[in-house]
């Protein structure tokens, strides 16, 4: 090459070639007879003085990258290892990597945010404007500031890897809105304090928010859906709520969210709370000692906004309707193979009950009134639908799994155990409960043990398509109960050591088939009871044994189509009892051994 330069005529030609050789961002690769051009990142190293304010030095290079970086020539700003102060947030733009490996940044008390995607002042961008941004490593100490440490909005393809973010007060550690493609991997979020008397509760360590001024005033308002988010292999410790949302736009879902293999410790409220999500997978997480484990919500009576609010604020048009629309039938939310320990009381929400997993739709009997924290959302049933809860292991001092205003969902193969003190329980605690018009749901293959009140309960106008193949052990009250509700099939369940009644249809409830169940060792009442204006199509082929009172009891103006093929042994009173005013059309083929009286029909 030197010989080639020497043969060139003129210093200008030699200088031009020298400049070409000095450009490190361009590499020419010859493949066969043709040539293709490949580009490498431009890498810049920033070397602030030890302990100095690193803001100007780092931002200077980020601003250069803003002007020069492209999809073909991405910039990497690498900060020298060390500890520095940060007096102002760093603004990062498209096609840029900020490498903070081995770097500690501590915000000054004037610092506010620490890292922001987009312009330094109020950002005017629309849509997913900022693209291809990565932040690697770094220990971000927000120094107790009442501002979110990391802000990401109006962006696409953002990655955070191996970061530590901590020490915010009455603020999130990270806030995201209007993002298409976000990966947060192997990061640590911790020591976030929330004053429960604060005017606005900013609970989440990572909040998937919406673009309205009351929540993201640093950016232009817009109904810009957040989608394609993955939060995996991260840890959260000593935060109010770790991951999720307490805001939503009406009729606009947050989609394709994966929360995978994270560890949650010492969350004061809950570990995960979603609101208005669709196509969401929550899998393989470990949640330790939190009042509420995983909460899936549709909308709420606070924090729900109309598209018109964002349109007015941001002057960006939207086609999202402001009217009530029937929710999507299959919201495709999967909560699978998580390990959850529930303990303590939520200090921020006194009206909520604690549970391992909760799915909650929202029924508004009248339109909401507009406030600073919500819009005038129209009345209607904003139910959850198409939720799968499977393979979770829940240890709880409260409820296990509860479905509220939830349709066409499945609770299967979960292991639930109560480890609280029944004497200190202020309310009844259930292993699995359907309530408030939760219809068409399946409860299958679960194990519920030692719950101080009931094992499995269908209540408040709800229905179960089937309750099948479950094991309920040592329930303080009822093993399986249908209270003023419906169950199409209660089959092949095993109820052992129920405190009061094994399987109970009561207060106008109804069941199709109650068949193939095993009920043993009921302390006070019957193995199967149909009571107080309730009904069952048939009670067949059940094995009932070791009962203090009755095998099958139909009473208080209740009715059963048939009672057939049941094996009843060792009962304190009656094998089968149908009282006056109740009815069983056919009682045939039952085997009764060791009863005070076999069959009594009045």
C-alpha positions in Angstrom: 0.0 0.0 0.0 2.9 2.4 0.8 4.3 1.7 -2.7 0.9 2.5 -4.2 0.8 5.8 -2.4 4.3 6.7 -3.5 3.4 6.2 -7.1 0.5 8.6 -6.9 1.1 12.0 -8.3 0.5 15.1 -6.1 0.3 15.6 -2.4 -3.5 16.1 -2.7 -4.0 12.6 -3.9 -1.9 11.2 -1.1 -3.7 13.2 1.5 -7.1 12.1 0.2 -6.1 8.4 0.4 -4.7 8.9 3.9 -8.1 10.2 5.1 -9.8 7.2 3.5 -7.5 4.9 5.4 -8.3 6.7 8.7 -12.0 6.1 8.5 -12.5 3.1 10.9 -16.3 2.9 10.3 -15.9 1.5 6.8 -14.7 -2.0 5.8 -14.7 -3.3 2.3 -15.2 -7.1 2.0 -14.6 -8.9 -1.2 -16.7 -12.0 -1.7 -15.8 -14.0 -4.8 -15.9 -11.8 -7.9 -18.3 -9.2 -6.4 -17.8 -6.7 -3.6 -20.1 -5.8 -0.7 -19.7 -3.0 1.8 -20.1 -3.7 5.5 -20.2 -1.0 8.2 -18.9 -1.2 11.8 -19.9 1.1 14.7 -18.1 4.3 15.4 -16.7 3.8 18.9 -15.9 6.8 21.1 -14.5 6.6 24.6 -15.4 9.3 27.2 -12.9 9.8 30.0 -14.4 12.1 32.7 -12.2 13.0 35.6 -12.5 10.7 38.6 -15.5 11.8 40.8 -16.3 14.7 38.5 -19.7 15.6 37.0 -19.7 13.5 33.9 -22.8 15.1 32.3 -21.2 17.5 29.8 -18.5 15.0 28.6 -21.0 12.2 28.0 -23.7 14.4 26.5 -21.2 16.0 24.1 -20.6 12.7 22.5 -24.3 11.7 22.6 -25.1 14.9 20.7 -22.5 14.1 18.1 -24.1 10.7 17.6 -27.5 12.4 17.3 -26.2 14.2 14.2 -24.0 11.5 12.7 -25.2 8.1 13.7 -27.3 6.1 11.2 -28.5 2.6 10.7 -25.4 2.0 8.6 -23.0 3.7 11.0 -24.1 3.2 14.6 -22.3 5.0 17.4 -21.1 3.5 20.6 -20.3 5.9 23.4 -18.2 4.0 26.0 -17.6 5.7 29.3 -14.4 4.9 31.2 -14.9 2.8 34.3 -15.2 4.8 37.5 -17.6 6.7 39.8 -19.0 10.0 38.7 -21.7 12.6 39.5 -24.5 13.4 37.1 -26.0 16.9 37.4 -28.5 16.6 34.5 -30.1 13.7 32.6 -28.4 12.2 29.6 -30.4 12.4 26.3 -29.8 9.5 24.0 -31.0 9.3 20.4 -31.3 6.8 17.5 -28.7 4.3 16.4 -26.7 4.8 19.6 -25.3 2.5 22.3 -24.3 3.9 25.7 -21.8 1.5 27.3 -21.6 2.1 31.0 -20.0 -1.1 32.0 -18.1 -0.6 35.2 -19.5 2.9 35.6 -21.3 4.3 38.7 -23.4 7.4 38.2 -24.9 9.2 41.1 -27.5 11.9 40.4 -27.0 15.2 42.2 -30.0 16.5 44.1 -30.7 18.9 41.2 -30.2 16.1 38.7 -33.8 14.9 38.2 -33.9 12.1 35.5 -30.7 10.3 34.8 -31.2 8.9 31.2 -33.9 10.0 28.8 -34.6 8.8 25.2 -35.2 11.9 23.2 -34.7 15.7 23.4 -33.7 17.3 26.7 -36.7 19.5 27.1 -40.3 18.5 26.3 -40.0 16.2 23.3 -42.1 17.0 20.2 -41.6 13.8 18.3 -44.5 11.7 17.0 -44.7 7.9 16.6 -41.9 5.5 17.2 -39.3 8.2 16.3 -36.2 7.1 18.1 -34.7 3.7 16.9 -32.0 1.2 17.8 -30.9 2.4 21.2 -28.9 0.2 23.7 -27.7 1.0 27.2 -25.3 -1.5 28.6 -24.2 -1.9 32.2 -24.0 1.0 34.6 -25.0 1.6 38.2 -27.5 4.4 38.3 -28.1 5.9 41.8 -31.0 8.3 41.6 -30.0 9.7 45.0 -33.6 9.9 46.4 -34.8 12.2 43.7 -38.5 12.5 43.1 -38.2 12.0 39.4 -38.0 8.8 37.3 -34.5 7.7 36.7 -34.9 6.3 33.2 -37.4 7.5 30.6 -38.2 5.8 27.3 -40.9 6.9 24.9 -41.6 7.4 21.2 -39.1 4.7 20.5 -38.5 1.5 18.7 -36.0 -1.3 19.3 -34.6 -0.3 22.7 -32.4 -2.6 24.8 -31.3 -2.3 28.4 -28.7 -4.9 29.5 -27.0 -5.5 32.8 -28.0 -2.2 34.4 -28.6 -1.3 38.1 -31.2 1.3 38.8 -32.0 2.3 42.4 -32.8 4.9 45.0 -35.8 6.9 43.8 -38.4 8.4 46.1 -42.1 8.9 45.1 -41.1 8.1 41.6 -40.5 5.2 39.2 -37.1 3.8 38.6 -38.0 3.4 34.9 -41.0 4.6 32.9 -41.9 3.5 29.4 -44.7 4.7 27.0 -45.3 4.5 23.3 -42.5 2.0 22.6 -42.4 -0.7 19.9 -39.7 -3.2 20.9 -38.2 -3.0 24.4 -35.9 -5.6 26.0 -34.8 -5.3 29.6 -32.4 -8.1 30.5 -30.3 -9.0 33.5 -30.9 -5.7 35.2 -31.4 -5.0 38.9 -34.0 -2.5 40.3 -34.1 -1.8 44.0 -34.6 0.6 46.9 -37.5 2.6 45.5 -39.5 4.4 48.3 -43.1 5.4 48.1 -44.8 7.6 50.6 -48.3 6.2 50.9 -49.7 9.7 51.6 -48.1 11.1 48.4 -50.5 13.0 46.1 -49.8 10.6 43.3 -48.7 7.0 43.8 -45.9 6.1 41.5 -45.6 2.5 42.5 -43.9 0.5 39.7 -40.2 0.1 39.4 -40.8 -0.3 35.7 -44.1 1.4 34.6 -45.5 0.7 31.2 -47.4 4.0 31.0 -49.4 6.0 28.4 -48.6 9.3 26.7 -50.7 11.9 28.5 -49.4 15.0 30.2 -50.4 13.9 33.7 -48.1 10.9 33.4 -45.5 11.6 30.7 -45.3 15.4 30.5 -41.7 15.1 29.1 -43.1 13.9 25.7 -45.8 14.7 23.2 -49.2 13.1 24.1 -50.3 10.4 21.6 -52.3 7.2 21.6 -49.2 5.2 20.7 -49.5 1.6 21.8 -46.6 0.0 23.7 -45.9 -3.4 22.2 -43.3 -6.1 21.9 -41.8 -5.8 25.4 -39.6 -8.4 27.1 -38.5 -8.1 30.7 -36.4 -11.1 31.6 -33.8 -12.4 34.1 -34.0 -9.2 36.1 -34.3 -8.8 39.9 -36.5 -6.4 41.9 -36.0 -5.8 45.6 -37.5 -3.4 48.1 -39.9 -1.6 45.7 -43.6 -0.9 46.1 -44.6 -2.7 42.9 -42.1 -4.1 40.5 -43.5 -4.3 36.9 -46.6 -3.2 35.2 -49.2 -0.5 34.7 -51.7 1.6 36.5 -52.9 3.5 33.4 -54.5 2.6 30.1 -56.2 4.1 27.1 -59.8 2.9 26.5 -59.9 0.5 23.6 -56.2 0.5 23.1 -54.2 -2.5 24.4 -50.6 -2.9 25.4 -49.6 -6.0 23.4 -47.0 -8.8 23.2 -45.5 -8.4 26.6 -43.3 -11.1 28.1 -42.2 -11.1 31.8 -39.9 -14.0 32.1 -37.7 -15.6 34.8 -37.4 -12.6 37.0 -37.0 -12.6 40.8 -39.2 -10.3 43.0 -38.3 -9.8 46.7 -39.9 -7.6 49.3 -42.4 -5.8 47.1 -44.6 -3.7 49.3 -47.8 -4.0 47.1 -47.5 -6.5 44.3 -44.9 -7.9 42.1 -46.6 -7.7 38.7 -49.7 -5.7 37.7 -50.9 -5.4 34.2 -53.7 -3.2 32.9 -55.2 -3.3 29.5 -52.8 -6.0 28.1 -53.3 -8.5 25.3 -51.0 -11.3 24.2 -49.1 -11.4 27.4 -46.9 -14.1 28.9 -45.9 -14.1 32.5 -43.7 -17.2 33.1 -41.0 -18.7 35.3 -40.9 -15.8 37.8 -40.1 -16.2 41.5 -42.1 -13.9 43.8 -41.2 -13.8 47.5 -43.2 -12.4 50.4 -45.4 -9.8 48.7 -49.1 -9.0 49.7 -50.2 -9.6 46.1 -48.3 -11.6 43.6 -49.6 -11.2 40.0 -52.6 -9.0 39.2 -54.2 -8.9 35.7 -56.6 -6.0 35.2 -58.6 -4.7 32.2 -59.3 -1.1 33.1 -60.0 0.6 36.5 -62.0 3.4 37.8 -58.8 5.4 38.1 -56.0 5.8 35.5 -58.1 5.1 32.4 -58.1 7.8 29.7 -59.9 8.5 26.4 -58.0 8.9 23.1 -59.5 12.4 22.9 -57.4 13.6 25.8 -54.2 12.6 24.1 -55.4 14.1 20.8 -56.2 17.4 22.4 -52.9 17.6 24.3 -50.6 16.3 21.5 -52.5 17.4 18.4 -51.9 13.9 16.9 -55.0 12.3 15.4 -56.3 8.9 16.6 -58.9 6.4 15.4 -59.3 4.8 18.8 -62.9 5.0 19.9 -64.1 6.8 23.0 -67.3 4.7 23.1 -67.8 1.4 25.0 -66.7 -1.6 22.9 -67.1 -5.2 23.8 -63.7 -6.5 25.0 -61.7 -8.9 22.8 -62.9 -12.5 23.5 -59.5 -14.0 23.6 -57.0 -11.6 25.2 -54.5 -14.4 25.3 -52.9 -13.8 28.7 -50.9 -16.7 30.1 -49.6 -16.9 33.7 -47.6 -20.0 33.9 -45.0 -21.8 36.1 -44.4 -19.0 38.5 -43.5 -19.6 42.2 -45.3 -17.1 44.5 -45.2 -16.5 48.2 -47.9 -14.2 49.5 -47.4 -12.4 52.9 -48.3 -9.1 54.5 -50.8 -6.3 53.8 -50.8 -3.8 50.9 -50.2 -0.4 52.6 -51.4 1.5 49.6 -54.8 -0.1 48.9 -56.8 -0.9 52.0 -59.8 -2.0 50.1 -58.1 -4.9 48.2 -57.7 -8.4 49.5 -54.4 -10.2 49.1 -54.0 -13.1 46.8 -51.4 -15.0 44.8 -52.9 -14.4 41.4 -55.9 -12.2 40.6 -57.6 -11.6 37.2 -60.0 -8.6 37.4 -62.3 -7.2 34.8 -64.2 -4.0 35.7 -68.0 -3.4 35.5 -69.0 0.2 35.5 -72.7 0.6 36.3 -72.5 4.2 35.2 -70.0 6.4 33.4 -67.1 7.7 35.4 -66.7 11.3 36.2 -63.7 13.0 34.7 -60.9 13.9 37.2 -57.2 14.7 36.9 -56.5 11.0 37.1 -59.2 9.5 34.9 -61.5 10.4 32.0 -65.3 10.0 31.7 -65.2 6.3 30.7 -68.6 5.0 29.5 -70.5 2.4 31.5 -70.2 -1.3 30.6 -68.6 -4.6 31.4 -64.9 -4.4 30.7 -64.4 -8.1 31.4 -61.2 -10.1 31.1 -61.4 -13.1 28.8 -59.1 -15.8 27.4 -56.7 -16.0 30.4 -54.8 -19.2 31.2 -53.4 -19.7 34.7 -51.4 -22.9 34.8 -48.7 -24.7 36.7 -48.1 -22.0 39.3 -47.0 -22.8 42.8 -48.6 -20.4 45.3 -48.0 -20.3 49.0 -50.2 -17.8 50.7 -51.4 -16.3 54.0 -54.5 -15.0 52.1 -56.3 -16.1 48.9 -54.7 -18.3 46.2 -56.2 -17.6 42.7 -59.3 -15.3 42.1 -61.1 -14.5 38.9 -63.3 -11.4 39.0 -65.5 -10.4 36.0 -63.6 -12.9 33.9 -64.8 -15.1 31.1 -63.8 -18.1 29.2 -60.6 -18.7 31.1 -58.8 -21.7 32.6 -57.2 -22.3 36.0 -55.3 -25.6 35.7 -52.6 -27.7 37.4 -51.7 -25.1 40.0 -50.5 -26.0 43.5 -52.0 -23.8 46.2 -51.3 -23.9 49.9 -52.4 -21.7 52.8 -49.8 -21.0 55.5 -51.4 -18.2 57.4 -53.0 -18.1 60.9 -56.8 -18.8 60.5 -57.5 -17.1 63.9 -56.0 -13.8 62.6 -57.8 -13.9 59.3 -60.2 -10.9 59.0 -62.0 -12.5 56.1 -62.5 -15.9 54.5 -59.6 -17.1 52.4 -60.2 -19.3 49.4 -57.9 -21.5 47.3 -59.6 -20.7 44.0 -62.6 -18.4 43.6 -64.8 -17.2 40.7 -66.7 -14.0 41.6 -68.8 -11.2 40.1 -70.1 -12.7 36.9 -67.1 -14.7 36.0 -68.6 -17.1 33.4 -67.6 -20.0 31.2 -64.4 -20.8 33.2 -62.6 -24.1 33.7 -61.0 -25.2 37.0 -59.0 -28.3 36.4 -56.3 -30.4 38.0 -55.4 -28.0 40.8 -54.4 -28.9 44.3 -55.6 -26.6 47.2 -54.5 -27.4 50.7 -55.2 -26.1 54.2 -57.3 -23.0 53.2 -58.9 -21.7 56.4 -62.3 -21.2 54.7 -63.0 -22.9 51.4 -61.1 -24.8 48.8 -62.8 -23.9 45.5 -65.7 -21.4 45.3 -68.0 -20.3 42.5 -69.9 -17.2 43.7 -71.7 -13.9 42.9 -73.5 -14.9 39.7 -70.5 -16.7 38.2 -70.3 -20.0 36.3 -67.8 -22.8 35.8 -67.9 -24.9 32.6 -66.2 -27.6 34.7 -64.6 -28.2 38.0 -62.7 -31.4 37.3 -59.8 -33.4 38.6 -58.9 -31.1 41.5 -57.7 -32.1 45.0 -58.9 -30.1 48.0 -57.3 -31.1 51.3 -58.0 -29.9 54.8 -60.3 -27.0 53.9 -61.6 -25.3 57.0 -65.1 -25.0 55.6 -66.3 -26.3 52.2 -64.2 -28.3 49.8 -66.0 -27.2 46.7 -68.9 -24.7 46.8 -71.3 -23.2 44.2 -73.0 -20.3 45.9 -75.9 -18.8 43.9 -74.0 -19.6 40.8 -73.6 -22.5 38.2 -71.3 -25.3 37.5 -71.9 -27.5 34.5 -69.8 -30.4 35.7 -68.2 -31.2 39.0 -66.3 -34.4 38.3 -63.4 -36.6 39.4 -62.4 -34.3 42.3 -60.9 -35.5 45.5 -62.0 -33.8 48.7 -60.3 -34.9 51.9 -60.8 -33.6 55.5 -63.3 -30.8 54.7 -64.3 -28.9 57.9 -68.0 -28.5 57.1 -69.2 -29.9 53.7 -67.4 -31.7 50.9 -69.3 -30.5 47.8 -72.0 -27.8 48.4 -74.6 -26.4 46.0 -76.4 -23.7 47.9 -78.5 -20.5 47.8 -80.1 -21.0 44.4 -77.0 -22.5 42.8 -77.1 -25.2 40.2 -74.9 -28.0 38.9 -75.2 -30.3 35.9 -73.4 -33.5 36.8 -71.8 -34.2 40.2 -70.1 -37.4 39.4 -67.0 -39.5 40.0 -65.8 -37.5 43.0 -64.2 -38.9 46.1 -65.1 -37.2 49.4 -63.7 -38.5 52.6 -63.5 -37.4 56.3 -65.9 -34.5 56.5 -65.9 -33.2 60.1 -69.4 -31.7 60.6 -71.8 -31.9 57.6 -72.5 -33.9 54.5 -70.3 -35.1 51.7 -72.6 -33.7 49.1 -75.3 -31.1 49.9 -77.8 -29.4 47.7 -79.4 -26.7 49.7 -81.8 -23.7 49.8 -83.5 -23.6 46.4 -80.6 -25.2 44.6 -80.5 -27.9 42.0 -78.4 -30.6 40.3 -79.2 -32.7 37.2 -77.5 -35.8 38.6 -75.4 -37.0 41.5 -73.7 -40.2 40.3 -70.9 -42.6 40.9 -69.3 -40.7 43.8 -67.3 -42.4 46.6 -68.3 -41.0 50.0 -66.8 -42.2 53.2 -66.0 -41.4 56.9 -68.6 -38.7 57.4 -69.8 -37.3 60.7 -73.3 -36.6 59.2 -74.8 -37.5 55.8 -73.6 -38.9 52.5 -75.9 -37.0 50.2 -78.4 -34.4 51.4 -81.1 -32.5 49.4 -83.0 -30.0 51.5 -84.7 -26.6 51.9 -86.7 -26.7 48.6 -84.0 -28.1 46.4 -84.2 -30.7 43.7 -82.1 -33.3 42.0 -82.8 -35.2 38.8 -81.2 -38.5 39.8 -79.0 -40.0 42.6 -77.5 -43.1 41.2 -74.5 -45.5 41.6 -72.9 -43.8 44.6 -70.9 -45.8 47.1 -71.5 -44.4 50.7 -69.7 -45.9 53.7 -69.3 -45.1 57.4 -71.7 -42.1 57.8 -72.9 -40.8 61.2 -76.5 -40.2 60.1 -78.1 -40.8 56.7 -76.7 -42.3 53.6 -79.1 -40.3 51.4 -81.6 -37.8 52.8 -84.2 -35.8 50.8 -86.3 -33.6 53.1 -89.9 -32.5 52.8 -90.4 -29.9 50.1 -87.3 -31.1 48.2 -87.2 -33.6 45.4 -85.1 -36.3 43.9 -86.8 -37.9 40.8 -84.8 -41.1 40.8 -82.7 -42.7 43.6 -81.3 -46.0 42.3 -78.3 -48.3 42.4 -76.6 -46.7 45.4 -74.5 -48.8 47.9 -74.7 -47.7 51.5 -72.7 -49.3 54.3 -72.6 -48.4 58.0 -75.1 -45.6 58.2 -77.6 -44.8 60.9 -80.3 -45.0 58.1 -79.6 -45.8 54.5 -82.1 -43.7 52.6 -84.8 -41.2 53.9 -87.1 -39.4 51.4 -89.8 -37.3 53.1 
